[in-house]
Amino acid sequence: MTVKIKNTSTKKAMKSIKLTFAEESGELICDGLGTAYLPLLGAGNEYAWVINLTAANTAKSGEHKATITAEYEDDEGTQLTSSDTVRIPVRQSVSLEYSGAALPAKLVQGDSSAVSVVFMNTGKSTIYNCIMQFDVEGVSSGGSILIGTIAAGESKSGTANLRPDSGILGEVSGALTISYEDDYGEKYSESVEVSSTVTEKAVAASADEAKENRNPLWWLFLLLGLTVGGAAGAGIPLAIISRKRRLEDEKRL
């Protein structure tokens, strides 16, 4: 950073000048002690003070307020002070990582499947307006999903409910698009290719079919029942006839 100090007097010089840099948050570090000395600055002259600044790893993105102070004497030896405020923009790195950005291996025709994606802010700047959207042909996703603001070092998740259309079968593919902004409103966007296979929905069996599946040999039990029942029924009249004949034979005797 370069700060220009100008003696606005048209007649008097500035003597024994001490320049001081001070930043309120303490997140901007300057080389040395942040001071400079000038023995003299003549009337109407200016001096360019170069300050080498480094932002701390924990420095917040955005404008940082700093004060430049000049202490000096005039030609009569009077002690004077002048100061001004400057705003220094700090821009930290932006980095977003994510996991779970994929479709299930199989999607069922007409059924909804939940897909959750975790977003991790691994940069030093806050991420704003993070949005994810699945765009897969033949698969409804419900549109864009707002993840929102993610502070540095934090994570958030979003869930999309994907539902294949009733006429879609087989392999489907598309993309997951992720967009977000930094502290200065700059927009970022990236896409991930995704794919899956849509399978046909199984049809539930009817009550009769379910009963047949539980008793596949029901007709055999019915035939056996009829055969045994018929034999037992035939045995009753035969037994009655046989007893009647015995009684008639005994009377003859």
For each residue, the residues with C-beta under 8 A, 3 or more apart:
1: 50 51 52 53 86 88
2: 48 49 50 51
3: 19 21 48 49 51 68 86
4: 46 47 48 49
5: 17 19 38 41 46 47 48 49 70
6: 45 46 47
7: 12 13 14 41 42 43 44 45 46
8: 44
9: 12 13 14 43 44
10: 43 44
11: 43
12: 7 9 43 74 75
13: 7 9 40 41 42 43 74 75
14: 7 9 17 38 40 41 70 72 73 74
15: 39 40 41 72 73 74 75
16: 39 72 73
17: 5 14 37 38 39 40 41 70 71 72
18: 35 36 37 70 71 72
19: 3 5 35 36 37 38 49 68 69 70
20: 34 35 68 69 70 71
21: 3 30 34 35 51 66 67 68
22: 34 66 67 69
23: 26 27 28 30 64 65 66 67 88
24: 64 65 66 67
25: 28 59 60 64
26: 23 56
27: 23 55 56 58 59 60 64 90
28: 23 25 53 54 55 56 59 64 66 88 90
29: 53 54 55 56
30: 21 23 34 51 52 53 54
31: 51 52
32: 35
33:
34: 20 21 22 30 51
35: 18 19 20 21 32
36: 18 19 49
37: 17 18 19
38: 5 14 17 19 41 47
39: 15 16 17
40: 13 14 15 17
41: 5 7 13 14 15 17 38 45 46 47 72
42: 7 13 45
43: 7 9 10 11 12 13
44: 7 8 9 10
45: 6 7 41 42
46: 4 5 6 7 41
47: 4 5 6 38 41
48: 2 3 4 5
49: 2 3 4 5 19 36
50: 1 2
51: 1 2 3 21 30 31 34
52: 1 30 31
53: 1 28 29 30 88
54: 28 29 30
55: 27 28 29 59 90 92
56: 26 27 28 29 59
57: 124
58: 27 124
59: 25 27 28 55 56 64 90 92 124
60: 25 27 64 90 92
61: 90 91 92 124 125 126 182 183 184
62: 89 90 183
63: 87 88 89 90
64: 23 24 25 27 28 59 60 87 88 89 90
65: 23 24 85 86 87 88
66: 21 22 23 24 28 85 86 87 88
67: 21 22 23 24 83 84 85 86
68: 3 19 20 21 83 84 85 86
69: 19 20 22 81 82 83
70: 5 14 17 18 19 20 81 82 83
71: 17 18 20 79 80 81
72: 14 15 16 17 18 41 79 80 81 82
73: 14 15 16 77 78 79 80
74: 12 13 14 15 77 78 80
75: 12 13 15
76:
77: 73 74
78: 73 74
79: 71 72 73
80: 71 72 73 74
81: 69 70 71 72
82: 69 70 72
83: 67 68 69 70
84: 67 68
85: 65 66 67 68
86: 1 3 65 66 67 68
87: 63 64 65 66
88: 1 23 28 53 63 64 65 66
89: 62 63 64
90: 27 28 55 59 60 61 62 63 64
91: 61 125 182 183 184
92: 55 59 60 61 123 124 125 152 183
93: 123 124 125
94: 123 125 127 182 188
95: 121 122 123
96: 119 120 121 122 123 127 130 150 178 180 188
97: 119 120 122
98: 101 117 118 119 120 178
99: 117 118 120
100: 115 116 117 118
101: 98 117 176 178 192 194
102: 115 192 194
103: 107 115 134 136 162 194 195 196
104: 107 113 115 196
105: 196 197
106: 196 197 198 199
107: 103 104 111 113 139 162 164 172 196 197 198 199
108: 111 113 164 198 199 201
109: 164 165 166 168 169 198 199 200 201
110: 163 164 165 166 201
111: 107 108 163 164 201
112: 161 162 163
113: 104 107 108 161 162 163
114: 159 160 161 162
115: 100 102 103 104 134 159 160 161 162
116: 100 157 158 159
117: 98 99 100 101 132 157 158 159 160 176
118: 98 99 100 155 156 157
119: 96 97 98 130 132 147 150 155 156 157 158 178
120: 96 97 98 99 150 154 155
121: 95 96 126 127 150 151 152 153 154 155
122: 95 96 97 153
123: 92 93 94 95 96 127 152
124: 57 58 59 61 92 93 152
125: 61 91 92 93 94 152 182 183
126: 61 121 149 150 151 152 182 183
127: 94 96 121 123 130 149 150 180 181 182
128: 149 180 181 182 183
129: 146 148 149 179 180 181
130: 96 119 127 146 147 148 149 150 156 178 179 180
131: 144 145 146 147 178 179 180
132: 117 119 144 145 147 158 160 176 177 178
133: 141 143 144 145 176 177
134: 103 115 139 141 160 162 174 175 176 194
135: 141 174 175 176 177
136: 103 139 141 162 172 173 174 175 194 196
137: 172 173 174
138: 164 165 167 168 172 198
139: 107 134 136 162 163 164 165 168 172 174 198
140: 162 163 164 165
141: 133 134 135 136 160 161 162
142: 145 160 161
143: 133
144: 131 132 133
145: 131 132 133 142 158 159 160
146: 129 130 131 158
147: 119 130 131 132 150 156 157 158
148: 129 130 156
149: 126 127 128 129 130
150: 96 119 120 121 126 127 130 147 154 155 156 180
151: 121 126 154
152: 92 121 123 124 125 126
153: 121 122
154: 120 121 150 151
155: 118 119 120 121 150
156: 118 119 130 147 148 150
157: 116 117 118 119 147
158: 116 117 119 132 145 146 147
159: 114 115 116 117 145
160: 114 115 117 132 134 141 142 145
161: 112 113 114 115 141 142
162: 103 107 112 113 114 115 134 136 139 140 141
163: 110 111 112 113 139 140
164: 107 108 109 110 111 138 139 140 168 172 198
165: 109 110 138 139 140 168
166: 109 110
167: 138
168: 109 138 139 164 165 172 198
169: 109 198 199 200
170: 197 198
171: 195 196 197 198
172: 107 136 137 138 139 164 168 195 196 197 198
173: 136 137 193 194 195 196
174: 134 135 136 137 139 193 194 195
175: 134 135 136 191 192 193 194
176: 101 117 132 133 134 135 191 192 194
177: 132 133 135 189 190 191
178: 96 98 101 119 130 131 132 189 190 191 192
179: 129 130 131 187 188 189
180: 96 127 128 129 130 131 150 187 188
181: 127 128 129 185 186 187 188
182: 61 91 94 125 126 127 128 185 186 188
183: 61 62 91 92 125 126 128
184: 61 91
185: 181 182
186: 181 182
187: 179 180 181
188: 94 96 179 180 181 182
189: 177 178 179
190: 177 178
191: 175 176 177 178
192: 101 102 175 176 178
193: 173 174 175
194: 101 102 103 134 136 173 174 175 176
195: 103 171 172 173 174
196: 103 104 105 106 107 136 171 172 173
197: 105 106 107 170 171 172
198: 106 107 108 109 138 139 164 168 169 170 171 172
199: 106 107 108 109 169
200: 109 169
201: 108 109 110 111
202:
203:
204:
205: 209 210 213
206: 209 210
207: 210 211
208: 211 212
209: 205 206 212 213
210: 205 206 207 213 214
211: 207 208 214 215
212: 208 209 215 216 218
213: 205 209 210 216
214: 210 211
215: 211 212 218 221
216: 212 213
217: 220 221
218: 212 215 221 222
219: 222 223
220: 217 223 224
221: 215 217 218 224 225
222: 218 219 225 226
223: 219 220 226 227
224: 220 221 227 228
225: 221 222 228 229
226: 222 223 229 230
227: 223 224 230 231
228: 224 225 231 232
229: 225 226 232 233
230: 226 227 233 234
231: 227 228 234 235
232: 228 229 235 236
233: 229 230 236
234: 230 231 237 238
235: 231 232 238 239
236: 232 233 239 240
237: 234 240 241
238: 234 235 241 242
239: 235 236 242 243
240: 236 237 243 244
241: 237 238 244 245
242: 238 239 245 246
243: 239 240 246 247
244: 240 241 247 248
245: 241 242 248 249
246: 242 243 249 250
247: 243 244 250 251
248: 244 245 251 252
249: 245 246 252 253
250: 246 247 253
251: 247 248
252: 248 249
253: 249 250
